[in-house]
């Protein structure tokens, strides 16, 4: 069940401080006391608004991703070819992750990599919703004979995210290799070159190598 999406100014202040600390120290390395101290508020206020650190993280996910679902739903309704929808979906993913690197790093690396009892239902719901949008677009392309029938759809998302995170986790190496001397150059490279590379990679996975099955039958 999703938490409420309308946060007041004080809640937003707490969420943004928590995001900063989670990104710097990790989820386990950050305490409610740390968050309250940096936000310059009473520790009881954090507990009053969010109850626990896990619930605070769920609220942070909602705060940072609440409009993504609407964007994906709008994308599904656009009058575009399936491949164009896939390209726009990848742009949405990369822009969103690059703008919120800290929280996505925690969600995709800290939690899955340990035997955690935390059950982030909000994050699970978000991933299921994103996967459903991807499935709808790919099945549309399959029905039109554009996309392969043997695509393993759940592996498309890790292909997108894995490429981005490999690039970002090796930031100093790629900054030096690609002469990305400023943060603006680095971010622009992600927005253009890296995004295009991921789009081309996914396209290669989706499209028939030598045309549609009908074309192959005629050869």
Buried (B, 14 or more C-beta within 10 A) or exposed (E): EEBEEEBEEBBEBBBBBBBBBBBEEBBEEBEBEBBBEBBEBEBEBBBEBBEEBBBBBBBBBBBBBBEBBEBBEEBBEEEBEBBEBBBBBBBBBBBBBBEBBBBBBBBBEBBEEEEEEBEBEBBEBBBEBBBEBBBBBBBBBBEEEBBBEEBEBEEBBEBBBEBBBEBBEEEEEBBEEBEBEEEEEBEEBBBEEBBEEBBEBBBEEBBBEEEBEEEEEEE
